[in-house]
Amino acid sequence: MNSALPRCAHLTEDALQRSEFEAALVWSKRACEMPLSDVSDRLQHLQALFAAKSPSFDSWLADLERIALENTPFALDLAKWKMNVPRT
């Protein structure tokens, strides 16, 4: 197993908890680029983009929505994420 992937997820979560959004974006993007990344890594990157108020958020969300059209379990995970996003 690629031990770097769980470390990236942990570092992303830690950075998000400390409101260090630029660091969270770096770690979550790195996780998504790894060969063994999965949908949880993509959702964590979405969370980092949202928290950072990144201009890339909308395009990343659109990409995930396209993936969800062909992947029912992922569609459910994405819907859960959307339901838990605080409305501003």
C-alpha positions in Angstrom: 0.0 0.0 0.0 1.2 3.5 -0.8 1.8 5.0 2.7 2.0 8.5 1.3 -1.7 8.6 0.4 -2.9 8.3 4.0 -0.3 10.8 5.1 -1.6 13.3 2.6 -5.2 12.8 3.7 -4.1 13.3 7.4 -2.1 16.4 6.5 -5.0 17.8 4.5 -7.5 17.2 7.4 -5.0 18.8 9.9 -4.5 21.8 7.7 -8.3 22.2 7.3 -8.8 22.1 11.1 -6.2 24.8 11.5 -7.7 26.9 8.7 -4.5 26.7 6.7 -6.3 26.4 3.5 -3.4 26.8 1.1 -1.6 23.9 2.8 -4.8 21.9 2.6 -5.0 22.5 -1.1 -1.5 21.4 -1.6 -1.9 18.2 0.3 -5.3 17.3 -1.1 -4.2 17.9 -4.7 -1.1 15.8 -4.1 -3.4 13.0 -2.8 -5.6 13.2 -5.9 -2.6 12.9 -8.2 -1.5 9.6 -6.6 -2.3 6.4 -8.5 -4.2 4.8 -5.6 -6.4 7.8 -4.9 -10.1 7.3 -4.6 -13.3 9.3 -4.3 -12.7 10.2 -0.7 -9.5 12.0 -1.8 -11.5 13.9 -4.5 -14.1 14.8 -1.9 -11.5 16.0 0.5 -10.0 18.2 -2.2 -13.4 19.5 -2.9 -13.7 20.4 0.8 -10.3 22.1 0.7 -11.3 24.1 -2.4 -14.6 25.1 -0.7 -12.9 26.1 2.6 -10.3 28.2 0.7 -13.0 29.8 -1.4 -11.0 28.8 -4.4 -12.0 29.9 -7.9 -11.3 26.3 -8.9 -14.2 25.0 -6.7 -16.9 25.2 -9.4 -15.0 23.4 -12.1 -13.8 20.7 -9.6 -17.4 20.2 -8.5 -18.6 20.0 -12.1 -16.0 17.3 -12.8 -17.1 15.3 -9.8 -20.7 15.7 -10.8 -19.9 14.2 -14.2 -18.1 11.3 -12.6 -21.1 10.8 -10.3 -23.4 10.3 -13.3 -21.7 7.0 -14.0 -20.9 6.0 -10.4 -23.9 5.6 -8.1 -21.9 5.1 -4.8 -19.9 8.2 -5.6 -23.1 10.1 -6.5 -24.4 9.3 -3.0 -21.1 10.4 -1.3 -21.2 13.6 -3.3 -24.8 14.2 -2.4 -24.0 13.7 1.3 -21.1 16.2 1.0 -23.4 18.8 -0.6 -26.0 18.3 2.1 -23.5 18.9 4.8 -22.0 22.1 3.3 -22.8 25.1 5.3 -24.9 27.6 3.3 -23.6 31.1 3.3 
